[in-house]
Amino acid sequence: MAVDERALEAVAMSHAEYRRLVEMLDREPTEVELGMAGALWSEHCGYKHSRPLFKHFPTMGEYVLTETGAENAGAIDLGDGWVAVFKMESHNHPSALEPYEGAATGVGGILRDIFAMGMRPVALLDSLRFGPLSDRNNRRLFGGVVAGIGGYGNCVGVPTVGGEVQMDPCYSGNPLVNAMAVGVGRREHMLSASAKGPGNPLVLVGADTGRDGIHGATFASVELAEGSDDRRPAVQVGNPFMEKLLMEACVELAEQHGDWIEGLQDLGAAGLTSSAVEAADRAGTGIDIDVAL
């Protein structure tokens, strides 16, 4: 396909990245392949801008049980067979367009990361930045984000136990919305996110697939500008009641039937494209998917 500037902009891909994709495929990508690559190489999924900074963070320790990026969440050994797991994520762009759903689905995503490891989420935290509340739009964003974080957690049954918020003009219309989830469980119940084992089937469980959230990963990785409101459909619509059922099912499987599961991977931004690739990559294997089945 002949690529143009709008096609690359839609998937947050540079011309250099597009040329690299053509080299890897040894041909021009199809429209679907371009969308998949854009999602996988986005900042949201691939950390292509922030990854070089990770090496400056301490990641090893006596009680650290997971390597950076190796699992759905980080894990710490609490002793006596107990483990604490935690995950933090930003949902800035979605919250700027749809403050309630943007913040709520950010919470939903990190909760999935926790119980995908077989652990039970027990607490939520948040760190928020907004423009001055003298501005009507900033007040709207503030109210929607706070309600979204608390509302989603309440529906799932996980309390928001603390947080902090600051205001500054630089955040007007473009808030920072960081949420964190913490879970606990027994070490022997902790599940991996690695999809290994030739011939093993993949099972997709959760809410029905809708048209919301399409291009969500790439949208979250580009600069907000005039006209960004047109990308509201890229913001996922949450379903906390379904997630509550999913959470209980995953925790029960981990605690009572862990031997049935080779790996459990959260499915969030970029959908099957990201989750399947992440799980396969961790195992150093490949996956065949027929989406028509």
GIBELNOR-V990770 format. One record per residue. N is the residue number from 0. RES is the residue in one small letter. PSI is psi in radians with two decimals (999 if undefined). OMEGA is omega in whole degrees, -180 to 180 (999 if undefined). D_LAST is the distance of its C-alpha to the last C-alpha in Angstrom with 1 decimal. Layout:
BEGIN
n,res,psi,omega,d_last
N,RES,PSI,OMEGA,D_LAST
N,RES,PSI,OMEGA,D_LAST
END
This chain:
BEGIN
n,res,psi,omega,d_last
0,m,2.47,177,27.1
1,a,2.11,-175,30.5
2,v,2.52,174,30.5
3,d,3.05,-175,32.9
4,e,-0.68,-178,34.3
5,r,-0.65,179,32.3
6,a,-0.72,178,28.9
7,l,-0.70,180,30.1
8,e,-0.62,-179,31.6
9,a,-0.47,-180,28.3
10,v,0.26,176,26.7
11,a,0.77,-178,30.0
12,m,2.41,177,30.4
13,s,2.90,178,33.8
14,h,-0.63,178,34.8
15,a,-0.71,178,35.5
16,e,-0.65,178,32.0
17,y,-0.75,178,30.6
18,r,-0.66,178,32.8
19,r,-0.70,178,31.7
20,l,-0.74,178,28.0
21,v,-0.71,178,29.1
22,e,-0.74,-178,31.0
23,m,-0.67,-180,28.1
24,l,-0.33,-174,25.8
25,d,0.53,177,28.8
26,r,3.01,175,27.7
27,e,2.42,179,27.1
28,p,2.67,171,23.8
29,t,2.99,179,21.5
30,e,-0.69,179,21.4
31,v,-0.78,180,18.1
32,e,-0.66,178,19.6
33,l,-0.75,178,22.8
34,g,-0.70,179,21.2
35,m,-0.80,-180,19.5
36,a,-0.71,178,22.8
37,g,-0.72,179,24.8
38,a,-0.81,-178,23.0
39,l,-0.58,-178,23.3
40,w,0.09,-179,26.9
41,s,2.80,175,27.9
42,e,-0.65,-177,30.7
43,h,-0.73,-177,28.5
44,c,-0.65,-172,26.0
45,g,-0.13,180,28.1
46,y,0.73,-172,31.7
47,k,-0.41,178,32.9
48,h,-0.64,-174,36.2
49,s,-0.27,-177,36.9
50,r,-0.73,179,35.8
51,p,-0.38,-180,39.3
52,l,-0.36,-174,40.9
53,f,-0.55,-176,39.1
54,k,-0.27,-180,41.4
55,h,-0.10,-179,44.3
56,f,2.46,174,43.0
57,p,2.26,-176,43.9
58,t,-0.14,-178,40.8
59,m,2.57,179,42.2
60,g,2.90,-176,44.3
61,e,-0.60,-174,45.4
62,y,0.07,-180,43.1
63,v,2.21,-174,40.1
64,l,-0.20,-177,37.1
65,t,2.58,174,34.5
66,e,2.78,-179,34.8
67,t,2.12,177,34.2
68,g,0.03,-176,30.5
69,a,-0.40,-178,29.6
70,e,3.13,-180,28.0
71,n,-0.49,-178,26.8
72,a,2.92,176,30.4
73,g,2.65,-177,33.9
74,a,2.42,180,35.5
75,i,2.37,177,39.1
76,d,2.05,179,40.8
77,l,-0.18,-176,43.0
78,g,2.80,179,44.6
79,d,0.50,177,44.8
80,g,0.06,-179,41.1
81,w,2.57,-177,40.0
82,v,2.45,171,37.8
83,a,2.30,177,37.6
84,v,2.62,-176,34.6
85,f,2.66,179,34.6
86,k,2.40,177,32.8
87,m,2.47,-178,34.2
88,e,2.60,176,32.4
89,s,2.57,175,33.6
90,h,0.99,-172,32.2
91,n,-1.03,-176,34.9
92,h,-0.82,178,33.5
93,p,-0.66,-179,31.2
94,s,-0.46,178,34.2
95,a,-0.51,-180,36.4
96,l,-0.82,-180,34.4
97,e,1.50,-170,33.2
98,p,-0.72,-178,35.4
99,y,-0.99,-178,34.1
100,e,-0.64,180,30.3
101,g,-0.80,179,30.8
102,a,-0.71,-178,32.8
103,a,-0.79,-179,30.8
104,t,-0.42,171,27.5
105,g,-0.74,176,29.5
106,v,-0.77,-180,30.5
107,g,-0.66,-179,27.0
108,g,-0.76,-178,25.9
109,i,-0.50,173,28.7
110,l,-0.71,178,28.4
111,r,-0.69,179,24.8
112,d,-0.63,-179,26.3
113,i,-0.94,-176,28.8
114,f,-0.22,171,26.9
115,a,-0.31,175,24.1
116,m,0.11,179,27.1
117,g,0.11,-178,27.7
118,m,2.71,180,30.8
119,r,2.13,175,31.9
120,p,2.37,-178,32.7
121,v,-0.28,-176,36.3
122,a,2.63,174,37.6
123,l,2.59,175,36.9
124,l,2.79,176,39.3
125,d,2.67,175,39.5
126,s,2.04,-169,41.6
127,l,2.57,175,42.0
128,r,2.28,180,43.9
129,f,2.87,170,44.8
130,g,3.01,-179,47.4
131,p,2.39,-177,50.6
132,l,-0.02,172,50.1
133,s,-0.30,178,52.9
134,d,2.30,-175,50.2
135,r,-0.75,-179,48.3
136,n,-0.68,177,44.9
137,n,-0.66,177,45.3
138,r,-0.69,178,46.1
139,r,-0.78,179,43.0
140,l,-0.77,-179,40.8
141,f,-0.88,-179,42.7
142,g,-0.72,-179,42.3
143,g,-0.74,-179,38.6
144,v,-0.85,-179,37.7
145,v,-0.73,178,39.8
146,a,-0.66,-179,38.4
147,g,-0.76,179,34.8
148,i,-0.90,-178,35.4
149,g,-0.70,-178,37.3
150,g,-0.75,-180,35.3
151,y,-0.79,179,31.9
152,g,-0.70,179,33.7
153,n,-0.74,-179,35.4
154,c,-0.62,-180,32.3
155,v,-0.39,-180,30.7
156,g,0.43,178,34.1
157,v,2.06,-174,35.0
158,p,2.58,169,38.4
159,t,1.88,-170,39.4
160,v,-0.18,-180,42.5
161,g,2.99,179,43.9
162,g,3.13,178,43.7
163,e,2.62,-177,45.9
164,v,2.48,176,46.2
165,q,2.66,179,48.4
166,m,2.45,176,49.2
167,d,2.51,-179,50.2
168,p,-0.48,-177,50.4
169,c,-0.27,-179,48.1
170,y,0.12,-179,45.1
171,s,2.14,179,45.8
172,g,-0.13,-178,42.6
173,n,1.31,-175,40.6
174,p,2.79,169,40.6
175,l,2.17,-177,39.6
176,v,1.76,-180,37.3
177,n,2.22,178,36.9
178,a,2.60,-179,35.5
179,m,2.43,176,35.6
180,a,2.52,179,34.1
181,v,2.41,178,35.7
182,g,2.85,179,34.5
183,v,2.77,177,36.1
184,g,3.14,179,35.2
185,r,2.49,-176,36.2
186,r,-0.62,-178,35.8
187,e,-0.23,179,34.3
188,h,-0.04,-177,31.4
189,m,2.28,-178,30.5
190,l,2.63,177,27.0
191,s,2.82,177,26.0
192,a,0.42,-177,23.4
193,s,2.23,-179,22.9
194,a,1.41,-178,19.7
195,k,2.90,180,21.4
196,g,1.73,-180,21.1
197,p,2.32,177,19.5
198,g,-0.15,179,16.6
199,n,2.41,180,16.1
200,p,2.67,171,12.7
201,l,2.36,179,12.0
202,v,2.13,178,11.8
203,l,2.09,-179,11.7
204,v,2.59,179,14.4
205,g,-2.76,-177,16.6
206,a,2.78,176,17.1
207,d,2.58,177,14.8
208,t,2.29,178,14.1
209,g,-3.00,180,16.9
210,r,-0.10,178,18.6
211,d,2.68,176,21.3
212,g,-0.05,-180,21.8
213,i,2.32,-175,20.5
214,h,0.34,-180,22.9
215,g,-0.67,-178,24.3
216,a,-0.76,-179,24.8
217,t,-0.63,177,26.6
218,f,-0.68,-179,28.5
219,a,-0.09,-175,29.8
220,s,0.15,179,31.2
221,v,2.90,-178,33.3
222,e,2.35,175,36.7
223,l,2.41,-179,37.1
224,a,3.07,177,39.1
225,e,2.29,-176,40.2
226,g,-0.09,180,37.3
227,s,-0.41,178,34.9
228,d,-0.43,179,34.6
229,d,-0.24,-176,32.4
230,r,0.35,178,29.7
231,r,-0.66,179,29.6
232,p,-0.30,178,25.9
233,a,-0.24,178,25.2
234,v,2.17,-178,26.5
235,q,2.57,174,24.0
236,v,2.14,-175,24.7
237,g,2.78,176,25.1
238,n,1.36,-174,24.2
239,p,-0.52,-179,26.8
240,f,-0.68,173,26.5
241,m,-0.68,180,22.8
242,e,-0.59,176,23.8
243,k,-0.79,178,26.6
244,l,-0.74,180,24.4
245,l,-0.71,179,22.1
246,m,-0.85,-179,25.4
247,e,-0.68,180,26.8
248,a,-0.77,-178,23.7
249,c,-0.74,179,23.6
250,v,-0.73,179,27.4
251,e,-0.73,177,27.5
252,l,-0.77,-179,25.0
253,a,-0.70,-175,27.1
254,e,-0.55,-173,30.3
255,q,-0.40,-176,29.5
256,h,0.71,-179,26.6
257,g,-0.45,-179,26.6
258,d,-0.21,177,26.3
259,w,-0.32,-168,22.7
260,i,2.16,174,21.7
261,e,-0.65,179,22.0
262,g,2.67,179,21.4
263,l,2.12,-175,20.6
264,q,2.27,173,20.1
265,d,2.46,176,20.7
266,l,1.89,-178,18.3
267,g,-2.17,-180,20.6
268,a,2.42,-178,21.6
269,a,0.04,171,19.2
270,g,-2.38,-178,16.2
271,l,-0.54,179,13.7
272,t,-0.89,-177,15.9
273,s,-0.84,-174,18.8
274,s,-0.73,-180,17.8
275,a,-0.75,-180,15.8
276,v,-0.75,180,18.7
277,e,-0.83,-178,21.3
278,a,-0.70,179,20.2
279,a,-0.71,-179,19.8
280,d,-0.70,-180,23.1
281,r,-0.51,-179,25.0
282,a,-0.09,-178,24.2
283,g,0.64,-177,24.9
284,t,-3.03,178,21.7
285,g,2.93,180,18.5
286,i,2.33,173,14.8
287,d,2.20,-180,11.9
288,i,2.21,172,8.8
289,d,1.78,-175,5.9
290,v,-0.12,178,5.5
291,a,-0.26,-177,3.8
292,l,999,999,0.0
END
